[in-house]
């Protein structure tokens, strides 16, 4: 379910009607939610999802931490 929310946030991020403050807030939310999702993917050893969400975090400015 969260992957769909993350995808919706990505679409909102690329909307042309957003100002920079809202865009920054969305990017922070994407990083937060993607890092949680990434932890679950790592726990379950889902390699394709791990790569996707690591890339997503890099693109939106998040730090990837391995626990």
N, C-alpha and C positions, 0 to 999 in steps of 0.2 A: 504494500500500500504506500509506503513512504517513497518508493522510487517514483510513483506517479506525482506525488506532491513536489518532489525535487524537480521533476520535469516541468511541472506547471510553474514553479518559481523561475526556472530557466527561461521559459517563454515570457514571463513577466519582466525579467531582467532585460530582455532584448526589445521590449516595447519602447516605442519612440516617444511616448507621452510622459516618461518618468524623468524627474529631476535627479541630480547627482546624489542627493541625500537618500532618497528612496532606493536608488540603484545600489548604493553602498549597503543599505540595510538588507536588501534582498540577497546580495552577495554574501554577507555575513550569515544569513539564515541558511543559504545553500551550503556553505561550508560546514555549519553546525550539523545540519541534518545529514549531509553526505558523510561526515566523519563517523556519525553513529551508525549509518548504514554500512560503511566500510568495515567497521569493527565486527559487525555481524557476518559480513561476507568472509572476512578473514577467519573468524571462528569456524565457519562452515566450509572453508577452503574452496570458495567459488572464485577461481582464478580470473575468469573473464570479467566478473563484476568488480573484483579487486582492482584490476587495471583501469577499468572505466572510471571508478570513483576516485582513484588516485589522480588520474588525469583531470577529472572535474575539479578536485580540490586545488590542483596546481593552477588551473585556468582561472579560478575565482579567488585565488590568493590565500587559500587555507594551507595549513601545515599538516603534513601526513605524519602521524605518530603511530608507531607499531608497539602494541602492548603484549 
